[in-house]
Amino acid sequence: MKDLKRVVLAYSGGVDTSVCIPYLREKYGVSEVITYVADLGQGEDLENIRKKALQSGAFKSIIGDLVEPFVNEFAFPAIRANALYGDKYPLSTALARPLIARNLVKIAREFNADAVAHGCTGKGNDQVRFDLNINALGPDLEIITPAREWNMSREEAINYGERFGIPAPVSKKSPYSIDVNLLGRSIEAGDLEDPMSPPSEDIYEMTSSIEEAPDKPEDIVIEFQNGFPVSINEEKLAHLELMKRANLIAGKHGFGRLDMMEDRIVGIKSREIYETPGLLLLIKAHKEMESLTLNPDVLEFKSIVDKKWGQLVYQGFWYGPLKNALDEFIASTQHSVNGLVKIRLHKGNAVITGRSSIQSSLYREDLATYNKDDNFNHDCAKGFIYMWGMSNKIWAESNNNDIK
Ligand code: ARG
């Protein structure tokens, strides 16, 4: 491999990415490692992490404040798309990757770097997402993945790091692999690797247990405009504030936990625990809003589009042409997704209890009512059913399909 002058490294402050710094210099001949740590609302001390990078030999260490774009450009479109991978997981980790990739490429351009690097290993989804999303935005940039190649155990990586002044982690490492951002927490490994072993209560931070959740239910109303949530309980909130509020309310009542078997991109199944209270609540409410305001054929087709959208994002194709096209379709359906959804939160549940839309409701009480003086033309039903079932009736007659 040619000697690289400057490389931008996606940095988290953990052992693996810290070790990547001297490793890139020693084994890949990189002269300047620029580290990039993204603030996605994970609530860590990023200034400390920034300093740690410099102590580990980084030439420059940058913090990117990505919380606003994360919510506005990634989480909110996912709500419109009702994005649930495997019909369950709202992509809280996956949605962050294309945003980080975009900024790695941006920094690489700004500093005229020859390559970008990340510390993902060879079995997970994130390596795929980083590689594909970086390729999509900077196809000329080389991608270096030391942790996918170095074949060191954790102990060996720590020892290697110590040779370069990277201190071994002081606290005993948690048995879990945890990814955190504003949208939620993903928890894997340790005893969770036995899919039959129930998660212990202490892995959760954003959601209450059923026991600790309030005994009293709480009723809330979420307002949507153009398919985006805009207020909670009549209080207008900017996207970021709204997402935080939804996290707090849902989390308090213990709503938003998932325990699932997940089909990774690389073909293996894994067991993952999630807590994503706000995002799951908002997707549930959004789906309900659509059920009042979209035509049945649009709803049916959009559910196919939504599923595909979620798969594409999970699999690393955020910046691909199909995802772009599906975005346009989804956007074109959302002009009429306006109104209110009422939800009762109680002991791990979020139960829809009402919905309304002044501008966009397709519900017609004068047609649906069971009262006698409705506006539905009952006489038309006979002719409609005659034709609707015609082909089936012909089939039954010609097949002698009667009960013996
Ligand atoms: N399985 C999730 C995804 O692919 C989360 C990955 C990171 N999880 C973790 N526990 N470190 O989006």
Residues whose N, C-alpha, C, O or C-beta is under 5 A from the ligand:
A	BS01	LIG	T93 A94 N125 S177 I178 D179 S186 I187 E188 E272
